[in-house]
Amino acid sequence: MTDPKTGPAPAEEPEEATEADRLRELLRMPAYRKVLVFSALIGVPVSLAAFWFLVGLHELEHVMWADLPEALGWDAPPAWWPLPLLAVAGVIVGLVAARLPGAGGHVPAFGLHAGGASAAALPGVVIAAAASLPLGAALGPEAPLIALGGGLALLFRALVRAPATPESTALLGAAGAAAAIAAIFGNPLIAAVLLIEVAGVGGPQLFVVMLPALLSSGVGAVVFTGFGRWTGLETGDLSVRFSTAPPRLDTGDVVWSILLAVGIGALTHLVIAGGRLIAAFVASSVLVRTVVCAVAAGGCAALYAVVTGRTPVDVASSGQATLAGLAADPHAWGVGALLAVLLFKSAAYALSLGSLRGGLVFPVLFLGAAAGVLLSPLPGFGVIPAVAAGMAAAAAAALRLPVSSVALVVLVLGNAETIPVVILAAVTSFVTAELLPRGPSGTTRRPREEARAAG
């Protein structure tokens, strides 16, 4: 019974109300509002810097792989062309990693990282990326962009003499990284989702909640799509329909996508683990072993060109342009060429992950798409669903960011019809890779390099 003198006991405040009150209190804080304003302001110079950084990388790559061979009398780069270019890249990256603050950025074999941005590390990040990416590393530009954006945001804060706190450093670093990464993906939403997962917002609990939600939504999309087609009835949905006929998923697409995701998840995991072993090998003698691994990556591209008669650029590149060509005309690649590019590019990718500087995303998207094209002749498996499932599975296994992988592949493909197989493949591959032994982890920097990384 309730004591009449004291009255009824107050009900516990709902958790949702408590969180909402905390958010309102945070938004009322002048310090946080200043961070928001500063984040908006730095978006302009960071985006411009990211734009010109990417333009410079693209132009230098064109000079090295098109203009220079043409000036020397070749219509296309000869098979041996990657060897001297990647030897030069290995020397430059090795020197940067051994002597400059920040060691040229984090080792890409250990995934994307949003924290640890430093203005002092910017020169090393730019030099290492400019040496790695245009000269033939099988890596993408997203990791250097994250470091560039975060470092520039902190540099601008120092220039205006804004107060520095651990909280503002983390917020501004993430804001700068998001502004820069949006330049390469062409979509600010992808940048925000990617940074949420990269920064580990929510910790393991985020994946605990999101994996069932992703999987359930994917299965639900399959059921709704199939049932609506069988009955001819409509429920109404929020979508934009285009005039071109979208691919129609069937049972074969769904089943083969799940099986494909298991295989790609396991194989991608092995490639990433190989990259971590390469990183451990390089750490004990950075300069010499960086050169050795870079030349070995060039050897993979050269062997591929000799075996297939195709250009070594298929292997010695991020894969962005090659992916566009593969998607435009997948039947131009024979089974032998697909098997060769999967083998040699995977090896070059692992070597580059452990020794050079760049990101994981672009090459692994190409590898997943190539695996999809290779297996698309399976009964009931369409080329577009196979490519979509392959890209999603490879990205989720390499990045260990399932939500970002789904969003990224959907953005790249530009159609909503393949979303169910993209989700199912990403979740299946992510779970497969997580259940396998992870291999070497952490950082491979020596104590002296850690001190330089701290600036």
Buried (B, 14 or more C-beta within 10 A) or exposed (E): EEEEEEEEEEEEEEEEEEEEEEEEEEEEEEEBEEBEEBBEEBBEBBBEBBEEBBEBBBEBBEEBBEEBBEEEEEEBBEBBBBBEBBBBBBBBBBBBBBBBBBBBBBBBBBBBBBBBBBBBBBBBBBBBBBBBBBBBBBBBBBBBBBBBBBBBBBBBBEEEEBEEEEEBBBBBBBBBBBBBBBBBBEBBEBBBBBBBBBBEEEEEEBBEEBBEEBBEBBBEBBEEBBEEEEEEEEEEEEEEEEEEEEBEBBEBBBBBBBBBBBBBBBBBBBBBBBBBBBBBBBBEEBBBBBBBBBBBBBBBBBBBBEBBEBBBBBBBBBBBBBBEEBBEEBEEBEEEBBBBBBBBBBBBBBBBBBBBBBBBBBBBBBBBBBBBBBBBEBEEBBBBBBBBBBBBBBBBBBBBBBBBBBBBBBEBBEEBBBBBBBBBBBBBBBBBBBEEEEBBEEBBBBEEBEEBBEE
